[in-house]
Amino acid sequence: MTGTDREKDRQTDRQTDRRLERAILELLERRAPTATICPSDAARAVYEGDGDGWRALMEPARRAARRLVAAGQVEITQGGRRVDPAKARGPIRIRRVR
């Protein structure tokens, strides 16, 4: 892989990251103020193919949620309670900051 190819891959990754962040915020905006979404909702919204290829976007969607937590825009929850994103293991939900 050439340097140009690696830069194109990084640029594509950054675009996907931004699309996932926007998808999270847009999905939450369309729901009740106390509602939550799953990272898979954002992954499915961004994935442009057929089938279950959206699954490859799950970890990028979780990372997007963590960036939005750091920006003060959302919270990550487990069992209905806010959790530290760095310590969250297993299924998570995302909600607007209360």
N, C-alpha and C positions, 0 to 999 in steps of 0.2 A: 504494500500500500504506500502510495507516495504521500508527501507532505500535503499536497493539494487535496488528495482524497480524505486524509485525516481531518483537515480543516472543514471540508464539506460535511463530514460526519458530525463534527462538533457543532457546526452551524445548524444542521438538521436537529440534533439533540436539543439545542437551545430553543429552537422554534417549537419543538414538541413540549418542552418544559413550560414555555409561556402559554401554549394552547391548553395544557392541563390546568395551569393556574386559573386561566380565564374560565375554563369549563367548571371548575369547582365553584368559583364565585357566582357564575351565572346560574348554575343548578341551585345553589343556596338561595339566590335572589328570588327564584320562582317558587320557593317553598315558604311555609310558615316560619316566622322568626325563630321558633324553638326547634325546628326540624333539623334532622341530620341527613347526611348522604354518606355513602360508602365510596372509597376510592375507586371501586369498580365502575360506579356511575360515571365518573369523569373519564376513566379509561375507555369505556364504551362510547362516550360522546365524542372523543377525539379520534378513535380508531376508524379508519376509512375503508377497511376491507370487510369481507364476509367471514363468517365463522367465529372462532374464539381467539383470533389473533390479538384481540384487546388485552388478553392476559399478559402479554409481554409488556404492557404499559402499566401494570399494577405497581411495581416498585417505583417507576418514575412518578406515578400519581401520588404515592405515599410521600415521596421526596417533595413534590410540589406542595402538598398539604403542610409539610414541615416548614417549607420556606414561607408559606402564608401565615403560619403560627408565628414565626420569627418577625414577620412584618406587622403582627398584631391584628390580622384580619379574620382569622378563624381559630378554633380550638379543636384539638383532637380529643376524642372521648373513648372510653371503654366502660361498658356497664353503666352508661349514662353519666359518668363522672369525668371531668377533665383530667387528662394525664399528661405527663411530661413526654413529648414526642420522642426524646432520646431513650426513654425507658419503655415505651409501648411495644409489646410483643403480641403477635396474633392479630385478630380482627380489630379494626378501628373504625370509628365514625368521625365525620367532620361536621362541625356546626359553626355558625357565626359566633363571634365573640359576644358574650352577654354583658 
